[in-house]
Amino acid sequence: MRRVLHIGGVAALFVAGGCDRELEPELCPDVAEGGLVITEIRGEQSVKRTPEPDEQPIPDPYGEWIELYNASGGPLDLYGLQLRFLELDGSNEGTVIVRRSLTVAAGERTVLSYFADDALPAHVDYGWFPDFKSSDGSARSLFDTGVIDVHACGARIERVRPDGLPSNATWAFPVDPPDAAANDDALLWCDDGTGATDTEYAQGTPGESNRPCP
């Protein structure tokens, strides 16, 4: 874990002892490029409905989320980590920040989602709401196409480029162990719609190894 001082818009490393009390350090994870790997994304899903004649909408219990794998070789506290979203045409963007301690052991996965952090379902480890919300105050959906960047201590350490997130599945990277260079290749990703039916949503494998591509 490192501390970064923001002085006049410029980030500088914070050294304990001899610091100015008026400068407020921000914690951030000490992780190099490739130390965290995006391994699965669950975007907005097509609404399921109850059978005829009612055809009432069925709430999606799993929500939208992003799974990260710790490839750093040691435990990481993700406090201060940033995920930045940019829509393909550049018209929309957003940032979420991990605002509390979130430890991930080496070789393990963690799941970040649009839920509120005090109301998490069992498969989610951190909720970023109210970061990245819509104009009406609700949680905003992930962009179907664009860029997802992971930043730590002011540096970009990971990037993926979804080109149309599936609406009846997760988008999963099944290479094991996950590698941040390999996941740049969209051909190595695939849709995981396991369990999806007319009335059931695909859950994916949050926090677990991904299923092999068909």
Phi, psi and omega in degrees: 000132177242164174244139179236131176265136176255106185242109179059035178084000180251131180275137177221147179293143182257126179253125182298139181089125179079022180268156178276126184296338181282346179266128184258112180284148174246131178286148176205151182287135179273086184221135183274169177304132181090353181286337173237138183234126172286125187239344178198141180227133175242109180269195180295133183257150174297138185291129173273155181226153176293159181299159175301151008269352187290309181050051177274144179297140178257123179299144177274111184282347188263332176069185179262138184204166178229131179258134178241140178250135179272102180257015187283341183093356178212171179292148179231137168259119187273010177308122179094353177298144178239137169249127182241131184247135177225123178291152189306317182275003178077006186281339181221148178208167179192161181224139171237149184232136173283113191254016175208172178296134178214097186269134178236122179290157177301134179078008180250171182239154175224153185239124177250138188217171182277005176289161170290144187291341179264010180216057186271138168288167189297333186271000183248139181260334180212137177248129186267350179298135017265013169299149175053067180243161180281170181297335179273003177092356180273165178297135181271145179282151174296149179288135180296320179230145180148219184226138169241117179251145173247126182240140176224125178054039176085359182244141175282126183244351181199148178208138168228158183234085176299136178239065182100079178299139181292148181256005177218033184187172168263163174256114193237145177249104190272357181300132184226120002285150181298146182225130185290336176282318181294327183284000171288340182272107182298338180290344179272354176267161176205162177279135175244099180258022181306130177089350182285132175225190178295336183236357181241139179271148173289131182266329188079201180230061183298126178082002183231166176300144183278153179289148176299150175291148179301000000 
